[in-house]
Amino acid sequence: MIVLALDSGIERTGYALFNKEGNGNTKFIYLTSGLIQTSKTLTTEKRLEEIYSKLEELVKKHKPDLMVMEQLLFFKNQKTAIRVSQAQGATLLLAAHHNIPAEFLAPLQIKQIVTGYGQSDKKAVQKMLKLTLNLDLELKQDDQADAIACGLAYCYLNKNLV
């Protein structure tokens, strides 16, 4: 089962891919992760189109069985919440076009699963990702780390699914 985890945003969308194997165990393999970045000089609709098309390339290449995203619960900045919602909308449209089920995990749930503490800060999450997955790559943007954490949390939470 290939899981595509996403941290949606209009400026940056983080993604991570996991291959979850075996029924009744937590065997999974971290495949890859990265960022899709859009230019501030583009219109909103062109930025969403760019996110859509780059995610579609990933979908065609890796053929995920499921998409998992961090649930948008609360934002201090309404403008940011709207932009994240727009990016998630484009992602959900892609999922629908390719018949890929989409699921959501709450941010506290992800942090609890990855670090053992639901109020962990981003540095603690990144540290645990590096330790748990033996990552040697530099996570320069929170969006990439958040996508990896979301995918890892999903694999742990759904260890009985194949």
C-alpha positions as CSV (number, residue, x, y, z in Angstrom):
1,M,0.0,0.0,0.0
2,I,1.5,3.3,-1.1
3,V,0.6,6.3,1.1
4,L,1.0,9.8,-0.1
5,A,1.1,12.2,2.9
6,L,0.6,15.9,2.3
7,D,1.0,19.2,4.1
8,S,-0.9,21.6,1.9
9,G,-0.2,25.2,1.3
10,I,-0.3,27.6,-1.6
11,E,3.3,28.7,-1.3
12,R,4.7,25.3,-0.3
13,T,3.1,21.9,-0.3
14,G,5.1,19.2,1.5
15,Y,4.8,15.6,0.4
16,A,6.0,12.2,1.6
17,L,5.6,8.7,0.3
18,F,5.6,5.5,2.3
19,N,5.2,1.9,1.3
20,K,3.2,0.2,4.0
21,E,3.5,-3.6,3.9
22,G,2.2,-6.6,5.8
23,N,-1.0,-7.1,7.8
24,G,-0.9,-6.8,11.5
25,N,2.6,-5.2,11.8
26,T,4.2,-1.8,11.5
27,K,6.4,-2.6,8.6
28,F,6.7,0.4,6.3
29,I,9.3,2.0,4.2
30,Y,9.9,5.7,3.8
31,L,10.3,6.2,0.1
32,T,10.8,9.9,-0.5
33,S,9.7,13.4,0.3
34,G,9.9,16.9,-1.0
35,L,8.4,20.3,-1.6
36,I,6.3,21.8,-4.3
37,Q,6.9,25.5,-4.3
38,T,4.9,28.2,-6.2
39,S,5.9,31.7,-7.0
40,K,4.2,34.6,-5.3
41,T,4.2,36.4,-8.7
42,L,1.6,33.9,-10.0
43,T,-2.1,34.3,-9.6
44,T,-3.9,32.0,-7.1
45,E,-5.4,29.9,-9.8
46,K,-2.0,29.4,-11.5
47,R,-0.5,28.4,-8.2
48,L,-3.2,25.9,-7.6
49,E,-2.8,24.5,-11.1
50,E,0.9,24.1,-10.5
51,I,0.3,22.3,-7.2
52,Y,-2.2,20.1,-8.9
53,S,0.0,19.2,-11.9
54,K,3.1,18.5,-9.8
55,L,1.1,16.3,-7.4
56,E,-0.4,14.5,-10.5
57,E,3.2,13.7,-11.7
58,L,3.8,12.1,-8.2
59,V,0.5,10.2,-8.4
60,K,1.3,8.9,-11.9
61,K,4.8,7.9,-10.9
62,H,4.1,6.3,-7.5
63,K,0.4,5.2,-7.8
64,P,-0.6,5.8,-4.2
65,D,-3.5,3.8,-2.7
66,L,-4.3,6.6,-0.3
67,M,-3.7,10.2,0.5
68,V,-3.5,11.5,4.0
69,M,-3.4,15.1,5.0
70,E,-3.2,17.2,8.2
71,Q,-6.6,18.4,9.1
72,L,-7.1,22.1,9.1
73,L,-8.4,22.9,12.6
74,F,-7.4,26.4,13.6
75,F,-5.4,29.2,12.2
76,K,-4.6,32.6,13.8
77,N,-4.5,34.1,10.3
78,Q,-7.7,33.8,8.3
79,K,-5.9,34.5,5.1
80,T,-3.6,31.6,5.7
81,A,-6.5,29.3,6.5
82,I,-8.2,30.2,3.3
83,R,-5.0,29.6,1.2
84,V,-4.4,26.2,2.9
85,S,-8.1,25.3,2.3
86,Q,-7.7,26.2,-1.4
87,A,-4.6,24.0,-1.7
88,Q,-6.3,21.1,0.0
89,G,-9.3,21.5,-2.4
90,A,-7.0,21.1,-5.4
91,T,-5.4,18.1,-3.7
92,L,-8.9,16.5,-3.0
93,L,-9.9,17.1,-6.6
94,L,-6.8,15.3,-7.7
95,A,-7.6,12.4,-5.4
96,A,-11.2,12.3,-6.8
97,H,-9.9,12.3,-10.4
98,H,-7.6,9.3,-9.7
99,N,-10.0,7.5,-7.4
100,I,-7.6,7.7,-4.4
101,P,-9.3,7.8,-1.0
102,A,-8.3,10.7,1.2
103,E,-8.1,10.8,5.0
104,F,-7.2,13.4,7.6
105,L,-5.3,13.3,10.8
106,A,-5.5,16.0,13.5
107,P,-2.2,17.9,14.2
108,L,-2.3,16.9,17.9
109,Q,-2.8,13.3,16.9
110,I,0.2,13.4,14.5
111,K,2.4,14.9,17.2
112,Q,1.2,12.4,19.8
113,I,2.0,9.5,17.6
114,V,5.4,10.7,16.4
115,T,6.8,12.2,19.6
116,G,4.6,10.8,22.4
117,Y,3.4,14.3,23.3
118,G,0.6,16.1,21.4
119,Q,1.9,19.6,22.2
120,S,5.4,19.0,20.8
121,D,7.1,21.8,18.9
122,K,8.3,21.4,15.3
123,K,12.0,20.8,16.4
124,A,10.9,17.9,18.5
125,V,8.9,16.4,15.7
126,Q,11.8,16.8,13.2
127,K,14.2,15.2,15.7
128,M,11.9,12.2,16.1
129,L,11.5,11.8,12.4
130,K,15.3,11.7,11.9
131,L,15.7,9.2,14.7
132,T,12.7,7.0,13.8
133,L,13.3,6.9,10.0
134,N,17.1,7.3,10.2
135,L,16.9,10.3,7.9
136,D,20.1,11.9,6.8
137,L,18.4,14.6,4.8
138,E,18.2,18.2,6.0
139,L,14.6,19.2,6.5
140,K,14.8,22.8,5.5
141,Q,11.1,23.5,5.5
142,D,8.5,22.6,8.1
143,D,6.1,21.6,5.3
144,Q,8.2,18.7,4.2
145,A,8.7,17.5,7.8
146,D,5.0,17.9,8.5
147,A,4.2,15.7,5.5
148,I,6.6,13.0,6.7
149,A,5.2,13.2,10.2
150,C,1.6,12.8,8.8
151,G,2.6,9.8,6.7
152,L,4.5,8.2,9.6
153,A,1.6,8.7,12.0
154,Y,-0.8,7.2,9.5
155,C,1.3,4.1,9.1
156,Y,1.6,3.6,12.9
157,L,-2.1,4.4,13.5
158,N,-3.3,2.0,10.8
159,K,-0.8,-0.8,11.3
160,N,-3.4,-3.5,10.7
161,L,-4.2,-2.2,7.2
162,V,-2.5,-3.5,4.1
